[in-house]
Amino acid sequence: MMPIGPLMIEHRLIERMIRVLKVKIQRFQARQEADTAFIDKAVDFIKMYADKCHHGKEENILFRDLAKKKLQADHKKIMNELIQEHIYARSTTKSLVSAKERYTHGDRQTLFDIVKLMEELAVFYPKHIEKEDKHFFIPVMKYFSGQEQEEMMKEFSEFDKNFDHARYKKLVSESEQAKE
């Protein structure tokens, strides 16, 4: 398996969580009420799985190693865009946490902010994933020898020892099955 394999597998789980997010957005709007417990779960998933685990492997391993290569201008441009997109996702998630806290403390007007921020994430992630999967990951593998790719896979595996993938698979499955 190429090093991009695990990253693309992680994308599938992120896409599943984004589908749940979209359903929750509709429920929040229909009921004019936010499910703060779900927001906590979604934020945990985004912060830990999508960002620290997934983006962590990209930024700390793949992008680091790509930065040592002589990249074509378009690949370098996309990599820089991806880094900026990761920063945007972190900022949007932080704003969602803040809005949820205000909502929890009685400011019901922040429901609009919560919905808006969740919508931003629900729009952002599919486009970001498509850019990586279809326009970046496969083309940049040509910069690495087979040996370098094997080493990267080992480093990904070591990195993943810091994360409980099963926990986040379970969180997504339970969120998909939840009726309310």
Disulfide bonds with the S-S distance in Angstrom:
none
